[in-house]
Structure formats: structure tokens, C-alpha cells
Amino acid sequence: MGILAFIVFGLVVGLIARAVMPGPQSMGLVATALLGMAGSFIGGMVGSLMHGGRIFELHSSGIIGSVLGTLVVLFLTGLSSRRRVVG
């Protein structure tokens, strides 16, 4: 049940980050879920460490950190997917 909840939470956080980040992001639901899970892991861990609570416990700083972490991962994937035009 924990893994399924992590996937669903990653999808929700990924959708929130895609709605907040300006510009088009051409990715499907699977990529959005993977993006949300990566950002949730990174941001949630940093938020939990700053809060002082347990890492896998659900609390507001972990949720906010998850959204912020997903925004950072989305920004970095946007930078890496841009093409540079020489000319």
C-alpha cells in the first residue's frame, strides 16, 4: 500500500508542479508521476530534515517541500530538454 500511495502522491504533486510552472511541458502521466516522485523524494527529505520529524511521516513541511522539490526537478528537466540553436 505504501508504494501505491507514493505513486499517487507523486502524480498529484507532479500535476501541481506542472500547473504552477509556466510554459508547456510535453510529458504524459507516467512522466509526470516519475517527476513528482523524484521531486517528492528530494523535497520531502529536505523538508523533513528541516522540520526535525521522521522522514516518512506525513506533515505539512514535507508536502510543501515535495512541491518545491518537484518544481526544481521540473525546471532542471526543462533546461536540459532545450535545444541550443547555433547561428
N, C-alpha and C positions, 0 to 999 in steps of 0.2 A: 504494500500500500504506500510506503514511503517514496518509492521510485516513481510511481504513478502520480503522486501528489507533486513531486518535484518537477515532473514533465509538464503537468497542467499549470503549475505556478510559473514555470519558465515561459510557457506560451503566453500567459496573461501579462507577465512583466515585459516580454518582448513586444507584444501588441501595444502596451502603454508607451514603451520607448519609441516605437515606430510612429505612434500618433503624436508624440511630443517633438521628435526630431524633424526639422523642416527638410523638405526636398523629397524626391522619390527614392524609395528603397525597393528594388526589384528582387523580392525573395518570397518564397512560399511559406506555408505554415510550418513545415518541418525546419526550414532555416530560421524562421522566427523563434520557434521553440528552442533550437540549439543556441541561438543568440541570447535568448532570455535565460537559459540555464547557465551559460558561461558567465554572463553578467551578474546573475543572481549569486553564483558561487563566489565570484570575486568581490562584489559589492556587499553581499551579505556577510562574508567573512570579515571584511574591514569594519562594517557597521557593528557586528557583534563584538569585535575586539575593542572598539572604541566605547561601546556600551558597557562592557565588562561582564556580559552574560555568557551563557553557553552558546556555542556556535550553531548548533542545530535546533535551537529554541526559536519559536516564532515570536517576534516582538517588533515594535514599530521602527526601531533603528535598523534592523535587518531588512525590513521591507523597503524603507527609503534607500538604504544602501544598495539593495538589489536593483531598484530602478535606476539609480545613478550609475552603478556599475554597468548595467545594460546600455545606458546612453553612451558611456565611454567606449564600450566594445563596438557599438553601432557606429560611432564616429570613426574609430580606427578602421573598421571594415570599409567604411565609405572612402576613407583616404587611400586605402590600399587598392580599391577597385577602380579608382580614377585612372584614366589614360592620359599620358603626357603627350602633347602634340608638339613635334619639333618643326620649326619653320618660321 
